[in-house]
Amino acid sequence: MKSIYRIVLLAVFTFSFTGGYPQQDPETEKKIETLVSQMTLAEKVGQMNQLNGGRPAGYVAEAVRNGQVGSILNGTDVKTINELQRIAVEESRLKIPLVFARDVIHGYKTIFPIPLGQAASWNPAIAEKGAQVAAQEASSAGIRWTFAPMIDVTREPRWGRIAESCGEDTYLTSVMEVAMIKGFQGDNLSAPTSIAACAKHFAGYGAAEAGKDYNTTWIPEQLLREVYLPPFKAATDAGAATFMCAFNDLNGVPASANEFLIRDILRDEWKYDGMMVSDWGSVKEMVMHGFCADEKEAAERAAKAGVDMDMDDQVYFHHLEQLVKEGTVDEKLLDEAVRNILRLKFRLGLFENPYADEKTANDFYRESSLEAAKQAAIEGTILLDNKNSVLPLQNTITSVAVVGPLSHAPADQIGTWCFDGEPAHSVTPAMAIQKEYGSKIKVLTEAGLTYSRDKNKEGIEKAVAVGKQADVILFFAGEEAILSGEARCRADIGFPGAQTEMLEALKQTGKPVVMIVMCGRPMTIGKEIEMADATLLAFHGGTMAGPALADILIGKAVPSGKLPVTMPRMAGQIPIYYNHKSTGRPASDITLIDDIEIGAEQTSIGFTSYHLDAGDSPLYPFGYGLSYTTFEYSSIRLDKNELTKDSPIMASVTVKNTGNYKAAEVVQLYIRDLVSGSVTRPVKELKGFRKITLEPGESEEVSFEITEEMLRFWNTRNEWISEPGDFHLFIGSSSADVKQAHFVLK
Ligand code: BGC
């Protein structure tokens, strides 16, 4: 075995996201101690209780008055929020303000693309702006705490919540979520337009077996440390004010009572002093998990593990006081939880400024917010295929047919987790194309299928009739919003309904068909992409999806999105992700099922690692995305070939726009540790990226600093280490299209 650098300072491993984390303020800590010392046991339990605002108003008000509530989720009317706050700060004994929470996931009223779509922009500024607009709108409605960002890395497109994630990569997720946290919380959490972020779901939720929501997760510590936890560490470094624990059990222990996660890692190792809330019902669900005998034991286990606030299931409220009185739970644990809760309220400035300003309330849909949402939808759209450069549409066309179930689906285009989004404000592709181009060309509209699961053959015929009259057919297909998101998991991730039949019928018109896919996950649509002349993957693009797509189709905007997740050919390939390990027999000489000779012998087609029906490659790799222009990458230049701990390598490429459009490109950096004596390493890992914009003919040098820290991994002795030896470094336009160089870590 080679000698290794043992990194004793575990806490040193970060993604180099610095700053952000609020230091404890001694004055505030004193105030917290004073309050804690004045609180009765019942009042402490009250602070740890989060109530759903949807419960009967009289009950909620009384509970607030009695100091039995610390937070309310899902109150959305400013007047009601302020009235409850008034009761808390005027009528409750200790006058502790409430904190009002809501799932504001990718917009409050002005809806941005689903998080997966934002991640496809590979532009943190897009994510930051989206969160900032969400915070401004939500805070104007009295909400000061959102349950976002969801930073669960996931390799599971069957899992409906992939829509809410930033995809399969740890580094990309970390960069995007840090931007979101910054957007929500601003520079100062106590500013009235800032809202507290919540890093969720801690931890491992994205690894749900079979991509089925709430399912068991088994994640060895090495994988947990390298893939699933780093975004959470980045969240603590970025100052995320709160954390939420996950529904799943992790290696046999539910996340809601997981002392290893919450105490050992989050509190002791990472020194996190923010607040931890349970997920909705996750504490009492430990009974269903078969982990606790009853709700009382569930309350005990969660409190002991360090869950500070119980989201609506009221098991703390019903049992904690008793548990303390009988000596099962130490009151000191409650003091610790209450400190974390009060610290959040102080950081939000709620003691000084508890109310939402009713004069400036409900400030939604600013022009600048709509513009930002449109830009996010543009940058989050990925050009997957463009046969014969069908796109952008030529200005010689005189008519288009706008068809398909997503062409005018105002509710579906805003996607999952939009409690407050208003479909009436959505600008659909049909509306936008009509408005923008209706005076210049003939715009014919006919959805054909009225929703994605529709199987109506007559509808298809109507759309075909319209298609025949047009120069180009624009087919808006995909999934309805209800087919992705929480508990919306699918075993078949192809097009539902008769969309494929519709595409076949449209193709038979002989007209060019451009397919625009609006969905909540990567879909297995290889056959459909083959049939279409061009395909754009737009995800659920939000309020302004229509204008964004209209601009892209006509070439006013150039697609620059890249896949934040691998697109499989078939669901049977899942899990399929770019940063996999190498087997001892990587795929070679692939013989697919129909090429096997009848009666072939056992040894005739070799013994390597692939599927007989899918081969070894995905439909599209992570990081992939085309443009209307072309980019040429030079070979990689290294300033030296040997890296030491104190002397990083600079790696550079020159990227040239060799086409005819001004366009943006995401330059991606990957690294491979060729030989590791401790644990096998992935074939590639994303370590950096830059999004640059180039005029036709223009070149730019893009450089990355390669440090020893980037090469660290978690070994079997539970240490972060880097191993001297040979490395490959790749720079390119996707995880599969790269230039390669070699260096040595000394
Ligand atoms: C989800 C959380 C969400 C919570 C509150 C749960 O079902 O898992 O992500 O924040 O509900 O709405």
Residues whose N, C-alpha, C, O or C-beta is under 5 A from the ligand:
A	BS01	BGC	D103 F147 D279 W280
